[in-house]
Amino acid sequence: MNITRRNLTIGGISLLAGTSTSTLSRAEFGELLGIGEGIEDFALATDAYIFGYPLVTMEMTRRVFTNVAKPEATRGPMGQIVKVRAYPNASYRDVTAPNADTLYTTGFFDVGKEPWVLSIPDMKGRYALLPMLDGWTTVFQVPGKRTTGTGAQTYAITGPGWKGSLPAGVKEYKSPTSMVWLLGRIYCTGTPEDYAEVHKLQDEFKLVPLSSYGKPYTPPEHTVDPNIDMKTAVREQVNRMDAVAYFTLLCKLMKDNPPAAADAPQLAKFARIGIVPGQDFDASKLKADFVKRVPEIGFDRIMLQFKVNKDMKDENGWGFTTKTGIYGTDYLMRALVTAIGLGANRPQDAVYPTSMKDAEGRKYSGTNKYVMRFAKGQLPPALGFWSVTMYNSEYFFVDNPLNRYSISARQNLKPNPDGSTDLYVQKDSPGKDKESNWLPAPSGDFVLMMRLYWPNEKNPSIIDGSWKIPPAKKVS
């Protein structure tokens, strides 16, 4: 059997992913990897890697995000709100696929010991949403304009086992895990005047432990841990962890961030390789002859979901799903969204079509020029806002002369004489008269991501398929 490393990897991953594209049996795949009789345990280990990817990534994100003495820029200590005052730039590496449309009002806090109370000011009609993610990246609540309006609101976020009474006027939101990530987004046009208005609103947000609610409260001082890597992107830190370190951390995290009841059948299988919720990882049950391959194959299986997951749609070169935010037992989808868009919202709040190829199916390159044409009356239908963002191949912003990382209606797009609208996606300026419609690209490979916040739920809608995304066509 003459099989190249690439064919082996693709065939084997497809086999482990449960698709029909592989010509290899599990036994053949195991033999070629040098695993022998351990292929079933190897499959279990990669399943466990995928299962735990969101929780491990959230923890590594939390460590980096909170490892500062006081709130600064995009980071802040546990239990303190970070008020991002401007869009991130091309140097930002904390989270993959950041946006340049909203100002984040965000923070991590631990509800394991007591609830935390979040006070939201009167947003004066401004579009905002304040999703709360548990440790597994599930959006368990999302107050905001779409769901609860824009008036002043107060919530107590309680932990999995908490029972008690709350002050009058405080509504309970129960988190399934001790770890909570408030990932609030407030729409902002980016002008100095609008920045100032949003800053005023951000300054009125309050987050305090329940025991301090209604009393003067000063957050405790935070000690910076010099052992935490603050420079390497979180995804890279997670991906380079070896299997033993990864599963050791996963088991530790599951003690305070329990899996859902629906996960029980999957977790029962993992006991065979030393992974049991509530217990430390038993590394003696993970066979040494395949342990080095687990992270590599596990992550490749995650990224393969672009092609094989039934809930991933491919429309004119744009891949997207309406299964974000709440994942149930679709562990592969949950891991994929974690890898490329940590913090994604529920589809009713946002849909994120992503494109890595042009209308002819060829990878985007900054050596070419592309045009997206929206027919008259067919700009993206969203009640909140829409945008198209430029990322490099690693899903980070691209440095450019305009400091423009996304394009949307706020650029005062110029329509064509027939009412259609063109977006110019290219490295160099299309000319001063067209720069309002220009999304600058890098010299190398790149990725496009569209955001539709509060997308229409009825015609025209991306959710029901009655609105189609136009392709980005290469210009001759």
C-alpha positions as CSV (number, residue, x, y, z in Angstrom):
1,M,0.0,0.0,0.0
2,N,1.6,3.2,-1.2
3,I,0.2,6.0,0.9
4,T,1.7,9.5,1.4
5,R,1.7,11.2,4.8
6,R,-0.9,13.6,3.5
7,N,-3.2,10.9,2.2
8,L,-2.8,9.0,5.4
9,T,-3.7,12.0,7.5
10,I,-6.7,13.0,5.4
11,G,-8.0,9.4,5.2
12,G,-7.4,8.7,8.8
13,I,-9.0,12.0,10.0
14,S,-12.0,11.4,7.8
15,L,-12.3,7.9,9.2
16,L,-12.2,9.2,12.8
17,A,-14.6,12.0,11.9
18,G,-17.1,9.4,10.8
19,T,-17.2,10.4,7.1
20,S,-17.2,8.1,4.1
21,T,-14.2,9.7,2.3
22,S,-11.6,7.4,3.8
23,T,-10.3,4.2,2.0
24,L,-8.6,3.1,5.2
25,S,-10.0,0.8,7.8
26,R,-9.4,1.7,11.4
27,A,-7.0,-1.2,11.7
28,E,-5.0,0.0,8.7
29,F,-5.0,3.5,10.0
30,G,-3.7,2.3,13.4
31,E,-1.1,0.1,11.7
32,L,0.2,3.0,9.6
33,L,0.4,5.3,12.7
34,G,2.3,2.6,14.6
35,I,-0.5,2.3,17.1
36,G,-1.5,-1.3,16.5
37,E,-4.2,-2.5,18.8
38,G,-4.5,1.0,20.4
39,I,-6.6,2.6,17.6
40,E,-9.8,2.5,19.6
41,D,-8.2,4.3,22.5
42,F,-6.6,6.7,20.1
43,A,-10.0,7.5,18.6
44,L,-11.4,8.0,22.1
45,A,-8.5,10.3,23.0
46,T,-9.1,12.5,20.0
47,D,-12.8,12.6,20.8
48,A,-11.9,13.7,24.3
49,Y,-9.5,16.4,22.9
50,I,-12.4,17.8,20.8
51,F,-14.8,17.5,23.7
52,G,-12.6,19.5,26.0
53,Y,-11.2,22.0,23.5
54,P,-13.8,24.8,24.4
55,L,-13.2,24.5,28.2
56,V,-9.4,24.4,27.9
57,T,-9.4,27.3,25.5
58,M,-11.7,29.3,27.7
59,E,-9.4,28.7,30.7
60,M,-6.3,29.7,28.7
61,T,-8.1,32.8,27.5
62,R,-9.2,33.7,31.0
63,R,-5.6,33.4,32.3
64,V,-4.3,35.8,29.7
65,F,-7.2,38.1,29.8
66,T,-7.1,38.5,33.6
67,N,-3.4,38.5,34.3
68,V,-3.1,42.3,34.9
69,A,-3.0,44.4,38.0
70,K,-5.9,46.5,36.9
71,P,-8.2,46.9,33.9
72,E,-6.2,48.1,30.9
73,A,-6.9,48.1,27.2
74,T,-8.6,44.8,26.5
75,R,-7.7,43.0,29.8
76,G,-8.7,43.1,33.4
77,P,-8.5,41.1,36.6
78,M,-11.2,38.6,37.6
79,G,-14.4,40.2,38.7
80,Q,-13.7,43.6,37.0
81,I,-15.3,45.0,33.9
82,V,-13.0,45.9,31.0
83,K,-14.3,48.8,29.0
84,V,-12.6,48.7,25.6
85,R,-12.4,52.3,24.5
86,A,-11.5,51.8,20.8
87,Y,-11.5,49.1,18.2
88,P,-8.6,46.6,18.4
89,N,-5.8,47.0,15.9
90,A,-3.6,44.6,14.0
91,S,-1.4,43.8,17.0
92,Y,-4.3,42.3,19.0
93,R,-3.8,38.6,19.6
94,D,-6.0,37.7,22.7
95,V,-9.0,36.3,20.7
96,T,-9.2,35.0,17.2
97,A,-11.5,36.8,14.8
98,P,-12.0,40.0,16.8
99,N,-14.5,42.5,15.5
100,A,-14.1,46.2,14.7
101,D,-17.8,47.2,14.9
102,T,-18.5,47.2,18.6
103,L,-16.8,48.3,21.8
104,Y,-16.5,45.4,24.2
105,T,-17.7,45.7,27.7
106,T,-16.5,42.5,29.1
107,G,-15.0,40.5,32.0
108,F,-14.4,37.1,33.5
109,F,-15.8,36.2,37.0
110,D,-16.2,33.2,39.1
111,V,-19.7,32.4,40.5
112,G,-18.5,29.2,42.3
113,K,-18.5,30.8,45.8
114,E,-21.2,33.4,45.5
115,P,-23.3,35.1,42.8
116,W,-22.2,38.3,41.1
117,V,-24.5,41.2,40.3
118,L,-24.4,43.0,36.9
119,S,-26.0,46.4,36.6
120,I,-26.7,47.6,33.1
121,P,-27.5,51.3,32.5
122,D,-30.2,52.7,30.3
123,M,-28.7,52.3,26.9
124,K,-30.9,55.0,25.4
125,G,-32.0,52.9,22.5
126,R,-28.5,52.0,21.3
127,Y,-28.0,48.6,19.9
128,A,-26.1,46.3,22.4
129,L,-26.1,42.7,23.5
130,L,-24.5,41.3,26.6
131,P,-24.0,37.5,26.1
132,M,-22.9,35.5,29.0
133,L,-20.8,32.4,28.2
134,D,-20.2,29.4,30.5
135,G,-17.0,27.6,30.6
136,W,-18.0,25.4,27.7
137,T,-18.7,28.5,25.5
138,T,-22.5,28.0,25.6
139,V,-24.3,31.4,25.6
140,F,-26.6,30.7,28.6
141,Q,-28.2,34.2,28.7
142,V,-28.0,37.3,26.4
143,P,-29.7,40.4,27.7
144,G,-29.7,43.3,25.2
145,K,-31.8,45.3,22.8
146,R,-33.2,42.2,21.0
147,T,-34.2,40.3,24.1
148,T,-34.7,42.6,27.0
149,G,-34.8,46.1,25.5
150,T,-32.5,49.0,26.3
151,G,-33.7,50.1,29.7
152,A,-31.7,49.8,32.9
153,Q,-31.5,46.2,34.1
154,T,-29.9,44.3,37.0
155,Y,-29.0,40.6,37.1
156,A,-27.5,38.2,39.6
157,I,-25.5,35.5,37.9
158,T,-25.5,32.4,40.2
159,G,-23.4,29.3,40.1
160,P,-24.5,25.7,39.4
161,G,-25.2,24.8,43.1
162,W,-26.3,28.1,44.5
163,K,-29.6,28.5,46.3
164,G,-30.7,31.6,48.1
165,S,-32.7,34.8,47.9
166,L,-32.0,37.9,45.9
167,P,-32.7,41.6,46.6
168,A,-35.8,43.1,45.0
169,G,-35.4,44.1,41.4
170,V,-32.6,41.7,40.8
171,K,-33.3,38.9,38.3
172,E,-31.4,35.6,38.5
173,Y,-29.4,34.1,35.6
174,K,-28.1,30.7,36.6
175,S,-24.7,29.7,35.0
176,P,-24.1,26.0,34.3
177,T,-20.4,26.5,35.4
178,S,-18.4,28.5,37.9
179,M,-16.5,30.3,35.1
180,V,-18.5,33.0,33.4
181,W,-17.4,35.3,30.6
182,L,-19.5,38.5,30.0
183,L,-18.8,39.4,26.4
184,G,-20.8,42.5,26.0
185,R,-20.8,44.4,22.7
186,I,-22.0,48.0,22.2
187,Y,-22.4,49.2,18.6
188,C,-20.2,52.3,17.8
189,T,-19.6,54.0,14.5
190,G,-16.0,54.7,15.5
191,T,-16.1,58.5,15.3
192,P,-14.7,60.5,18.2
193,E,-18.2,61.8,19.1
194,D,-19.7,58.3,19.1
195,Y,-16.8,56.9,21.1
196,A,-17.5,59.5,23.8
197,E,-21.2,58.5,24.0
198,V,-20.4,54.8,24.3
199,H,-17.7,55.6,26.9
200,K,-20.3,57.3,29.1
201,L,-22.5,54.2,28.9
202,Q,-19.6,51.9,29.7
203,D,-18.7,53.8,32.8
204,E,-22.2,53.2,34.2
205,F,-21.9,49.4,34.1
206,K,-21.3,47.8,37.5
207,L,-20.2,44.2,38.5
208,V,-20.0,43.3,42.2
209,P,-20.3,40.2,44.4
210,L,-23.7,39.7,45.9
211,S,-22.4,40.3,49.4
212,S,-21.3,43.8,48.3
213,Y,-24.4,44.7,46.3
214,G,-25.8,48.1,47.5
215,K,-22.6,48.8,49.5
216,P,-19.4,50.7,48.6
217,Y,-17.2,48.2,46.8
218,T,-13.5,48.3,45.9
219,P,-12.2,45.3,43.9
220,P,-9.3,43.5,45.6
221,E,-5.8,44.0,44.2
222,H,-4.7,41.4,41.7
223,T,-1.2,39.9,41.6
224,V,0.2,39.3,38.2
225,D,1.5,35.8,37.5
226,P,4.9,36.1,35.6
227,N,4.6,32.5,34.5
228,I,1.7,33.1,32.2
229,D,2.6,33.7,28.6
230,M,1.1,37.1,27.7
231,K,2.6,37.2,24.2
232,T,1.7,34.0,22.4
233,A,-1.8,33.8,20.9
234,V,-4.1,31.7,23.1
235,R,-5.0,29.3,20.3
236,E,-1.4,28.6,19.7
237,Q,-0.8,28.0,23.4
238,V,-3.6,25.5,23.5
239,N,-2.6,23.8,20.3
240,R,1.0,23.2,21.4
241,M,0.0,21.6,24.7
242,D,0.8,17.9,24.8
243,A,-2.0,15.4,25.5
244,V,-1.1,14.7,29.1
245,A,-0.9,18.4,30.1
246,Y,-4.1,19.0,28.1
247,F,-6.2,16.2,29.7
248,T,-4.8,17.0,33.2
249,L,-6.0,20.6,32.9
250,L,-9.3,19.5,31.4
251,C,-10.0,17.2,34.3
252,K,-9.1,19.9,36.8
253,L,-11.4,22.4,35.1
254,M,-14.3,20.0,35.1
255,K,-14.4,19.9,38.9
256,D,-15.8,23.5,38.9
257,N,-17.2,23.6,35.5
258,P,-19.3,20.4,35.2
259,P,-20.3,19.0,31.8
260,A,-24.0,19.0,30.9
261,A,-26.2,16.1,31.8
262,A,-26.5,15.3,28.1
263,D,-22.7,14.7,28.0
264,A,-22.9,11.7,30.3
265,P,-22.9,9.0,27.5
266,Q,-19.8,10.6,25.9
267,L,-18.0,11.0,29.2
268,A,-18.7,7.3,30.2
269,K,-16.5,6.3,27.2
270,F,-13.6,8.6,28.3
271,A,-13.2,6.8,31.6
272,R,-11.3,4.1,29.7
273,I,-8.5,6.6,29.0
274,G,-8.4,8.2,32.4
275,I,-10.9,11.1,32.0
276,V,-13.6,11.1,34.7
277,P,-15.5,14.4,35.7
278,G,-14.7,15.3,39.3
279,Q,-11.4,13.3,39.3
280,D,-7.8,14.0,38.4
281,F,-6.6,12.7,35.1
282,D,-5.2,9.2,35.2
283,A,-2.3,9.4,32.7
284,S,-1.5,5.7,33.2
285,K,-4.5,4.8,31.0
286,L,-3.3,6.8,28.0
287,K,-1.0,4.7,25.9
288,A,2.4,6.2,25.2
289,D,2.7,4.9,21.6
290,F,0.1,7.4,20.3
291,V,-0.1,10.2,22.9
292,K,2.0,12.5,20.8
293,R,-0.4,12.4,17.9
294,V,-3.6,13.2,19.8
295,P,-3.4,17.0,19.7
296,E,-2.4,17.1,16.1
297,I,-5.1,14.8,14.8
298,G,-7.7,16.2,17.2
299,F,-7.2,19.7,15.9
300,D,-7.2,18.6,12.3
301,R,-10.5,16.9,12.9
302,I,-11.9,20.1,14.3
303,M,-10.8,22.1,11.2
304,L,-12.1,19.4,8.9
305,Q,-15.6,20.4,10.0
306,F,-15.6,23.2,7.5
307,K,-16.1,20.5,4.9
308,V,-18.0,17.7,6.5
309,N,-20.3,19.0,9.2
310,K,-23.9,18.8,8.0
311,D,-24.7,22.1,9.7
312,M,-22.0,24.0,7.8
313,K,-23.4,25.7,4.7
314,D,-21.3,26.6,1.7
315,E,-22.8,29.4,-0.3
316,N,-20.9,31.2,-3.1
317,G,-17.6,30.5,-1.3
318,W,-19.0,31.4,2.1
319,G,-19.2,28.9,4.9
320,F,-21.5,29.5,7.8
321,T,-23.7,27.9,10.3
322,T,-26.8,28.9,12.3
323,K,-25.8,26.5,15.1
324,T,-23.6,28.8,17.2
325,G,-23.9,29.8,20.9
326,I,-25.9,26.7,21.9
327,Y,-24.4,23.4,20.8
328,G,-26.0,20.6,22.6
329,T,-23.9,17.5,21.9
330,D,-22.4,18.7,18.6
331,Y,-18.9,18.7,20.1
332,L,-17.2,19.1,16.8
333,M,-19.1,22.3,15.9
334,R,-18.5,23.7,19.4
335,A,-14.8,23.1,19.0
336,L,-14.7,24.6,15.5
337,V,-16.4,27.8,16.6
338,T,-14.0,27.9,19.6
339,A,-11.0,27.6,17.2
340,I,-12.0,30.3,14.7
341,G,-14.5,32.5,16.6
342,L,-14.3,32.2,20.3
343,G,-17.3,34.0,21.9
344,A,-19.7,33.6,19.0
345,N,-23.3,34.5,19.7
346,R,-26.6,32.7,19.2
347,P,-27.7,32.8,15.6
348,Q,-30.7,35.1,16.5
349,D,-28.1,37.6,17.6
350,A,-25.4,37.1,15.0
351,V,-24.4,34.9,12.0
352,Y,-20.8,34.8,10.8
353,P,-20.3,33.7,7.2
354,T,-16.7,33.1,6.6
355,S,-14.9,32.8,3.2
356,M,-11.5,31.4,2.4
357,K,-12.0,31.1,-1.3
358,D,-13.3,33.2,-4.2
359,A,-16.2,32.5,-6.6
360,E,-14.1,29.9,-8.5
361,G,-13.1,28.1,-5.3
362,R,-9.5,29.4,-5.3
363,K,-7.8,30.6,-2.1
364,Y,-7.8,34.3,-1.6
365,S,-4.4,36.1,-2.2
366,G,-3.4,39.7,-1.9
367,T,-1.7,39.4,-5.3
368,N,-5.2,39.5,-6.8
369,K,-8.2,41.9,-6.7
370,Y,-11.7,40.9,-5.8
371,V,-15.2,42.5,-6.0
372,M,-18.3,41.7,-4.0
373,R,-21.4,43.0,-5.7
374,F,-24.7,43.4,-3.9
375,A,-27.7,43.9,-6.2
376,K,-30.0,46.8,-5.5
377,G,-31.8,46.4,-2.3
378,Q,-29.8,43.3,-1.4
379,L,-27.3,44.6,1.1
380,P,-27.0,42.2,4.1
381,P,-30.4,42.2,6.0
382,A,-29.8,42.8,9.7
383,L,-31.7,44.8,12.3
384,G,-28.6,45.5,14.3
385,F,-25.8,46.0,11.8
386,W,-23.7,44.1,9.2
387,S,-20.0,44.2,8.2
388,V,-17.3,42.4,6.3
389,T,-14.0,42.0,8.1
390,M,-10.6,41.2,6.7
391,Y,-8.3,38.7,8.5
392,N,-5.0,37.1,7.7
393,S,-4.8,33.3,7.4
394,E,-4.5,33.1,11.3
395,Y,-7.8,35.0,11.8
396,F,-6.2,38.3,13.0
397,F,-6.5,41.8,11.7
398,V,-4.4,43.0,8.8
399,D,-2.3,46.2,9.1
400,N,-3.2,48.7,6.3
401,P,-2.8,52.4,5.5
402,L,-6.5,53.2,6.4
403,N,-6.4,51.3,9.7
404,R,-9.7,49.8,8.4
405,Y,-10.3,46.2,9.4
406,S,-13.9,45.9,8.4
407,I,-16.3,47.6,6.0
408,S,-20.0,48.3,6.5
409,A,-22.7,50.9,5.9
410,R,-20.9,53.3,8.3
411,Q,-18.3,53.9,5.6
412,N,-21.0,55.7,3.6
413,L,-20.7,53.2,0.7
414,K,-21.2,54.6,-2.7
415,P,-23.7,52.7,-4.9
416,N,-23.3,52.2,-8.6
417,P,-25.6,54.0,-11.1
418,D,-27.9,50.9,-11.2
419,G,-28.3,50.9,-7.4
420,S,-26.0,48.0,-6.8
421,T,-23.1,48.3,-4.4
422,D,-19.5,47.0,-5.0
423,L,-17.0,46.2,-2.2
424,Y,-13.4,46.3,-3.4
425,V,-11.2,43.7,-1.7
426,Q,-7.6,44.2,-2.6
427,K,-4.2,45.2,-1.3
428,D,-3.8,48.6,-3.0
429,S,-6.3,51.5,-3.1
430,P,-8.9,51.2,-5.9
431,G,-8.7,55.0,-6.3
432,K,-9.7,57.9,-4.1
433,D,-13.2,57.9,-5.6
434,K,-13.7,54.3,-4.5
435,E,-11.9,54.2,-1.2
436,S,-15.2,54.4,0.8
437,N,-15.9,50.9,-0.6
438,W,-12.4,49.5,-0.1
439,L,-11.6,46.7,2.3
440,P,-7.7,46.6,2.4
441,A,-6.1,43.1,2.0
442,P,-2.6,41.8,3.0
443,S,0.0,40.8,0.4
444,G,-0.5,37.1,1.3
445,D,-3.4,34.8,2.0
446,F,-6.5,36.1,3.8
447,V,-9.9,35.3,5.1
448,L,-13.2,37.3,4.9
449,M,-15.8,37.2,7.6
450,M,-19.3,38.8,7.4
451,R,-21.2,39.6,10.5
452,L,-25.0,40.0,10.5
453,Y,-26.0,41.2,14.0
454,W,-29.7,40.6,14.8
455,P,-30.3,39.2,11.3
456,N,-33.7,39.3,9.9
457,E,-35.7,36.1,10.9
458,K,-38.1,36.4,7.9
459,N,-37.6,37.1,4.2
460,P,-35.1,38.3,3.4
461,S,-33.0,36.3,5.9
462,I,-29.8,34.4,6.0
463,I,-31.3,32.2,8.7
464,D,-34.1,30.7,6.5
465,G,-32.0,31.0,3.3
466,S,-34.2,33.6,1.6
467,W,-31.1,35.9,1.3
468,K,-28.0,34.7,-0.4
469,I,-24.4,36.0,0.1
470,P,-22.8,37.2,-3.1
471,P,-19.4,35.7,-4.0
472,A,-16.1,37.7,-4.0
473,K,-15.1,37.5,-7.7
474,K,-11.5,37.8,-8.9
475,V,-11.0,40.8,-11.2
476,S,-9.1,40.1,-14.4
